[in-house]
Amino acid sequence: MANPPRNRRRARDNPEPTGIDAIDRLAADRDCSIEDYIVAVSAYVRESHKLAAGPKKAGQIRLSNALGRALVRDLRQRLPHLSEVIVGERKVSGALRTTNADVSEVHPLDGLRLAVELKPVNLAVGRAIWNRFGDLRTFAVNLHLKFPFAVVGGVLVVPTYEEVGTRVAAEAEASEDEAAEDSGIASDGIADSEAEPGNAGTQRPTQHLIKRAVQRLVRAGGRKSEADGAHLLEGIAVIAYDPNTGTMDPDLPPRGSGLRWQEFVEALSSAYEARFET
């Protein structure tokens, strides 16, 4: 009975190569930047249809780990004394249930100080984006009710187009529909694609979905003190990127929304300094 968990841990700690160079080389780059991550996740979106299930999962693990390292890298520029941060899934006992934090710090005196959930949306954006929104709110409530001083953040990563009309896209949409039904999250009235699964897909813009998500996420962030609502997060980032160019969208989210990457890093850093720095 003990072997399967160890095997799963080994697969997560040392995932197999994907064959996509931009992703595989992340493992050797311990100081990767958010720009490095964007290049790699763009390659994943463009080429994931070529991957079997094993390499696809390995790519997702490598990308999540790289995004977490990029966040810690930027946080440490503002918080040089930040040290005991774990990148990778760590089980945390919340007030409602045990959950996994993708980036976390647990202090022997304070308990949970920092917890960030990373929520990439690679396919089926119209379905997935609302599922991820609900996940972030649940994550915040669960942890803040038990650790009111904890700095809780969420990162939503969304491409500026989604591919429709392919088998891979149809499978992703079905998976997101099942997840929404299990969690009771509504799709917010987003129309389903009328494209039928096929061998060739078309690219459908997602900027209108990202803008709608931004409007909601602005209201979900901005928790300034431990007295504020548990459902709010100290910081939220929305990374909108164009997989064809491997760059972040210059206009989404809008500047001053608090959701751009550097604004997010600053929000987490400021909250952390106010509560834990002496």
N, C-alpha and C positions, 0 to 999 in steps of 0.2 A: 504493500500500500504506500510505502514511502517513496518509491522510485518515480512515479509520475510527477509529483510536485518538484522533485529535484531536476528532472528532465525539463520541465517547463521553465524552471529558473535558469537553467543553462541556456535554453533557447532564447530567453529574454536578455540575459547578460551578454551572450555572444551569438547574436543572430547570424544566420548564414548570409553570404553575399547575395545581392540581388541581380548582379550583372549590369546595373546602372551605375556608371562611374561616379556621377555627382552625389549619389547616395552612399555608396560603399566607402568612399574616401572620407566621409564624415567621421568614421570610427577612429581614424588616426589623427583627426584635428580636434584636440582637447579644448582648444580655445576658439571654437567656431563662432561666427558672428550671425546676427539675424539675416544678413545678406547671404551668407553661405547657405543657411537653411532655406531661404526663398528659392535659390537656384536649384537646390536638391528637390524640394517638394514640387517645383514646377516640372522637373524631369519625371517625377513620379506620376503626375497627372497625365503627362503626354505619353508615357510608355507603360503605364500599369496594365493596360489591356494585353500586353505581351507576357505578363508574369503569371506563373502558376500560383496556387494558393500559398505554398510555403515561402517563396521569395517575396510575394506580396506582403504577407504578414511581417516578414523580416524587414522589409522596407519601411513599414509603418512604425515598427519598434525603433529602427535607426533614426527615423525622422523625429519622432517624439523625443528621443534622448537628445538629439542635436538641438531642438528647440528649447528644451530645458536648460542645456548648457549655455546657450546663447543668452537666455534670461539671467542666469546666475552671473555670467560674465559682465553683463551691463549693470546688474544690481551691485556687484562688488566695486564697480567704479564709483558708485555713490555711497556704498556702505563697505568700506575696506575691512571692517572688523567682522563682517559676515563670513562665517567659516563652516559651521556644521550643517551645511545644506546638502540634502540628498536629492540627486536627480534620478528619476526612475520611480516606479510605483512603490509607495510605502503605505501600508495599512494604517489608518488612523481611526480611532474609535470616536465617532461623533455622538451627538445627543440622540439622534434618531436611528442610526445604524453605522456599522463599520464601512468606511469608504477608502478609496485609494487616492492619495495625493501624488501628482506627477513631479512636483518640486516642493520640498518641505524642510522645515527646521523644527526640531523638538529640543527644548532646553530643559536641563535637569531641574531648574527652579520654576520656570514659567509654564512648562508643558509646551503645547503647540504654539510656536511663534509665527510661522509662515507656512502657508499652504496655497499652492497654485494648481489649478486644473487646466490642462491643455486640451483643447477641443478642435482638432482639425476637421474640415469638411473637404473631402477630396472629390467625391462623386455625389450625384443626386442632391444637389445643393438645395433645390426647392423643398425637399422633404427634410433633409438633415439639419438645416440651419435652425429650425424651430425646436427640434429635439435637443440640440446642443444648448440653445437658450434656456430651456427648462432644466437641463443638467446643471448649468452654472448656478441658477437660483437655488436649487436643491442642495448643492454643494455648500453654498454660503450658509444657509439656514442650519444645516446639519452640524457644521463646525462651530459657528458663532454661538449657538445655544450652549455648547459645552465649553468653548474657549472664547469668551467674549472679547478678549484682548488680541486674539490672533489676527494677523494680516492675511486676508484671503483674496486671492486674485484668480482671474480666468482669462484665457487666451482663446479667441475664436479665429481660425485661419480659414479663409474662403477664397477660392479662385474666382476670377471675374467672368468666367464662362463655365458652363457645364455641358458635357457631351450627352446627347440624347439619341435614341434610335439604335443603340447597340445592345448586345447581350449583357455586357458588363454593366452598362447603365441601368438596364432593366433589373438586374439582380440587386444592384445597390438600392434602387428605389423600393423594391420589395422588402429588403432588409430594414430600411428606414421606416416603412409603413408598419412593419411588425413591431419595431421598437416603440413607435408612437402609441400603438394599441396597448402594448404592455404597460407603458408608463402613464397612459391617459392624457398624453399631450396632443392637442389639436394641431392641425397643419396650418392654422390661421387663414384658411380659405384660399391658399395658393393653388392655382389650377394645375392639375396633373398634365404631364406632357401628352400630346396626342400622337406623338411619334411612336411607331411600332418598332419592337426590337428587330435589328437587322445586322448586316455585316459592316455597313458604313454608317457613321454617325455624323451629326451636325452639331455645331457649337452654338449654344444659346446663351446670350448675355445674362449675368446674374447681378449686375449692379443695382437693379431696382430692389432685389431681395436684400442685398447688403444694406442699402439705405434704410429699409424698413427695420431691419435688425438693429441698426445703429440707433434709430429713434427709441427703441425699447431699451437697449443696453445703456444708453445715457442715463436713464432713470434707475437702472439697476446698480450702478456704481456710485462712487462718491461717499462711501462710509468714512466719516472723519474721526469718529471716536467710538469707544466701546459702548457708549450709551445709545448709539444709533441703531436702527432696525437690523435684526439678525439676517434678514433676507437680502441686505445690500452687501456688495463687495467693496473692498478698499480700492481695487483697481481692476479694470477690464481693458483688454486690448483686442482690437479687430484688425487682423492683418489681411487686407485685400490685395491679391497679387494676380498678375497676368502670366499664366503658364507658358505662353508663347515667347515672352521676352525674359522671363525669370526675374521680374522686378515688381516691387510694391506699387500699387496704384497711387499716384501722387495726390489724388483728391479724396480718396475714401480711406478711412473716415475723414470728415472735414477737420481742419486744424482748429483747436480749441474745444473739440468735443470731449477731450479727455481719453479718447479711445485709440489714439495713435500710439505707436510703440513707445516712443520716448516719453510721451505723456503718462503712459501706463507705468513705466519704470519709475518715473518721478513720483507718481502717486503712491506706489508701494513703498518706495524708499522713505518718503516723508512720513507715512503712517508708522513705519517701523522705527524710525528715529524718535518719533514722539512718544512711543510706548516702551521702547526697550533700550535706547541708547542713553548712557549716563555721562 
